[in-house]
Amino acid sequence: MEGFCPGPADLGGDMGLGDDLGAEALWQTVEDAVRRIAATGKIPGVFAGPERMPAMIAAGALLFGTAGDAGLMTAAMRNLAAVTRVAP
């Protein structure tokens, strides 16, 4: 394995934060994980939105996932519903 990407949603669940992906404790833990991964010589990555990228880059992240499958599917279905909706 050449790299590792901690998943904030899974980590937040393990930390007892539920679906609060904005929790500062979560992102401090992710940043710490990125630093630790980098220190091993492996390639650190992270799943995060664009607003988190500067901090993740500063922590040493080199790989980025900016959208998850659930979010992409939800957005696609909303777009589809909007263009196929028939007015009453």
BAFI-3210 file (N, C-alpha, C; in Angstrom, 3 decimals, decimal comma, padded with zeros to 6 digits):
// residues 88
n [1|2|3|4|5|6|7|8|9|10|11|12|13|14|15|16|17|18|19|20|21|22|23|24|25|26|27|28|29|30|31|32|33|34|35|36|37|38|39|40|41|42|43|44|45|46|47|48|49|50|51|52|53|54|55|56|57|58|59|60|61|62|63|64|65|66|67|68|69|70|71|72|73|74|75|76|77|78|79|80|81|82|83|84|85|86|87|88]
n.u [000,858|000,678|-000,337|-002,641|-005,931|-007,716|-011,128|-013,341|-016,119|-016,455|-014,552|-015,583|-017,957|-016,884|-015,789|-017,982|-019,429|-021,516|-023,173|-021,897|-020,009|-018,708|-017,453|-014,941|-013,120|-013,055|-011,775|-009,329|-008,323|-008,219|-006,310|-004,097|-003,816|-003,159|-000,652|000,753|000,635|002,105|004,581|005,368|006,253|004,456|001,853|-000,225|-003,726|-007,025|-010,553|-012,422|-014,140|-013,771|-013,359|-011,832|-009,411|-007,012|-006,035|-005,639|-003,718|-001,641|-001,170|-000,035|-001,336|-001,672|-003,309|-006,681|-010,109|-013,003|-015,702|-018,234|-019,804|-022,525|-023,241|-022,827|-024,706|-027,096|-027,102|-027,209|-029,706|-031,425|-031,001|-031,948|-034,638|-035,417|-035,273|-037,064|-039,489|-042,938|-045,047|-048,032]
n.v [-001,160|002,125|004,519|006,268|007,161|008,747|008,431|010,938|010,746|008,096|008,129|010,201|008,980|006,888|008,434|009,228|011,352|011,297|012,378|014,824|016,477|018,845|019,179|020,469|018,968|016,596|017,343|018,202|015,792|014,420|016,007|015,495|012,758|012,812|014,069|012,119|009,924|010,925|011,104|008,466|007,992|007,210|008,004|010,564|011,105|012,568|012,778|015,450|018,627|021,523|023,740|022,798|022,174|023,930|023,642|020,887|020,514|021,960|020,281|018,179|016,533|014,752|013,460|013,788|013,475|014,857|014,538|012,369|009,181|009,077|011,801|012,653|011,078|012,007|014,717|014,366|013,104|015,100|017,065|015,698|015,360|018,032|018,811|017,138|017,464|017,995|020,704|021,328]
n.w [000,000|-000,938|-000,076|002,107|002,975|005,322|006,201|006,798|007,489|008,432|010,489|012,099|012,940|014,466|016,455|017,800|016,824|015,126|012,232|012,020|010,181|010,327|012,696|014,734|016,246|014,821|012,391|013,339|014,191|011,746|010,386|012,030|011,554|008,819|008,941|010,406|008,687|006,517|007,776|007,846|005,362|003,513|001,113|001,936|001,992|001,692|002,208|001,564|001,489|-000,688|000,996|003,055|001,956|001,986|004,666|004,751|002,768|003,924|006,067|004,782|002,947|-000,120|-001,890|-002,951|-002,298|-003,236|-003,323|-002,312|-003,026|-002,205|-001,982|-004,630|-006,002|-004,831|-005,623|-008,408|-008,706|-007,744|-009,682|-011,947|-011,218|-011,181|-013,879|-015,098|-013,960|-014,106|-014,458|-012,569]
ca.u [000,000|001,510|-000,944|-003,790|-006,861|-008,724|-012,469|-013,924|-017,435|-016,239|-013,833|-016,536|-018,829|-016,105|-015,552|-019,267|-019,913|-022,633|-022,916|-021,414|-018,741|-018,110|-016,879|-013,522|-012,345|-012,896|-010,776|-008,026|-007,894|-007,856|-005,028|-003,076|-003,638|-002,437|000,751|001,344|000,792|003,235|005,805|005,749|006,722|003,325|001,174|-001,455|-004,841|-008,176|-011,837|-012,836|-014,613|-012,789|-013,082|-010,846|-008,189|-005,789|-005,536|-005,184|-002,454|-000,647|-000,871|000,760|-002,138|-001,302|-004,441|-007,913|-011,429|-013,824|-017,129|-018,517|-020,825|-023,873|-023,452|-022,941|-025,997|-028,147|-027,097|-027,668|-031,153|-032,101|-030,938|-032,856|-036,004|-035,689|-035,461|-038,150|-040,716|-044,010|-045,857|-049,451]
ca.v [000,000|003,317|005,673|006,033|008,291|008,586|008,868|011,734|010,268|006,903|008,547|010,940|007,992|006,216|009,408|009,527|012,636|011,092|012,904|016,207|016,577|020,147|019,200|020,840|017,845|015,653|017,814|018,184|014,392|014,114|016,666|014,735|011,499|013,125|014,292|010,832|009,115|011,508|010,787|007,083|007,911|006,863|009,144|010,862|011,688|012,884|013,100|016,719|019,636|022,549|024,653|022,154|021,871|024,610|023,026|019,538|020,662|022,370|019,107|017,263|015,673|014,776|012,905|014,408|013,091|016,006|014,215|010,968|008,605|009,457|013,198|012,737|010,503|012,916|015,884|013,936|012,848|016,397|017,693|014,967|015,703|019,423|018,957|016,269|017,772|018,565|021,634|020,933]
ca.w [000,000|-001,068|000,557|002,984|003,066|006,371|005,829|007,882|007,925|009,253|011,690|012,925|013,569|015,517|017,523|018,434|016,333|014,205|010,885|012,138|009,465|010,570|014,046|014,718|016,772|013,722|011,431|014,013|014,163|010,352|010,124|012,743|010,818|007,584|009,326|010,810|007,464|005,785|008,511|007,567|003,984|002,654|000,509|002,681|001,262|002,532|001,595|002,164|000,571|-001,057|002,104|003,938|001,214|002,441|005,900|004,450|002,040|004,929|006,894|003,974|002,072|-001,531|-002,651|-002,477|-002,762|-002,859|-003,359|-002,069|-003,895|-001,769|-002,351|-006,087|-006,399|-004,379|-006,521|-009,732|-008,656|-007,632|-011,010|-012,805|-010,818|-011,562|-015,332|-015,585|-013,229|-014,917|-013,674|-012,543]
c.u [000,909|000,947|-002,126|-004,616|-007,858|-010,070|-013,128|-015,279|-017,294|-015,569|-014,760|-017,506|-018,131|-015,853|-016,842|-019,871|-021,103|-022,272|-022,465|-020,038|-018,078|-017,429|-015,378|-012,641|-012,076|-011,760|-009,394|-007,452|-007,476|-006,506|-003,879|-002,776|-002,847|-000,953|001,454|001,578|001,998|004,559|006,275|006,334|005,642|002,678|-000,121|-002,507|-005,998|-009,402|-012,341|-013,316|-013,549|-012,430|-012,030|-009,492|-006,952|-005,190|-004,986|-003,858|-001,341|-000,246|-000,064|-000,021|-001,736|-002,392|-005,719|-009,135|-012,367|-015,318|-017,292|-019,647|-022,232|-024,187|-023,626|-024,287|-027,148|-028,244|-027,624|-029,175|-031,944|-032,118|-031,910|-034,300|-036,377|-035,968|-036,602|-039,468|-041,720|-044,861|-047,316|-050,331]
c.v [001,229|004,542|005,282|007,308|008,041|009,137|009,633|011,230|009,048|007,275|009,294|010,017|007,276|007,136|009,780|010,843|012,499|011,602|014,364|016,329|017,940|020,245|019,466|019,713|016,804|016,088|017,946|016,768|013,983|014,739|015,918|013,424|011,733|013,329|012,970|009,922|009,618|011,130|009,350|006,923|007,475|008,139|009,406|011,496|011,931|013,103|014,352|017,666|020,694|023,496|024,097|021,949|022,626|023,977|021,631|019,560|021,043|021,192|018,066|016,349|015,868|014,230|013,470|013,782|014,192|015,730|012,721|010,472|009,021|010,896|013,375|012,200|011,424|014,125|015,511|013,710|014,149|017,109|017,017|015,300|017,104|019,553|018,100|016,543|018,452|019,466|021,205|021,885]
c.w [000,000|-000,356|001,415|003,059|004,186|005,901|006,962|008,369|008,828|010,570|012,647|013,638|014,708|016,704|018,249|017,986|015,384|012,826|010,905|011,504|009,616|011,920|013,990|015,243|015,693|012,809|012,048|013,996|012,759|010,018|010,802|012,016|009,540|007,892|009,673|009,601|006,674|006,453|008,268|006,172|003,008|002,123|001,267|001,772|002,208|001,655|002,293|001,082|000,323|000,084|003,063|003,264|001,716|003,701|005,631|003,686|003,016|005,817|006,129|003,054|000,610|-002,447|-002,074|-003,130|-002,303|-002,904|-003,139|-002,951|-003,499|-002,164|-003,851|-006,572|-006,008|-005,303|-007,904|-009,747|-008,517|-008,975|-011,971|-012,496|-011,271|-013,057|-015,871|-014,898|-014,170|-014,017|-013,703|-013,324]
res [m|e|g|f|c|p|g|p|a|d|l|g|g|d|m|g|l|g|d|d|l|g|a|e|a|l|w|q|t|v|e|d|a|v|r|r|i|a|a|t|g|k|i|p|g|v|f|a|g|p|e|r|m|p|a|m|i|a|a|g|a|l|l|f|g|t|a|g|d|a|g|l|m|t|a|a|m|r|n|l|a|a|v|t|r|v|a|p]
***
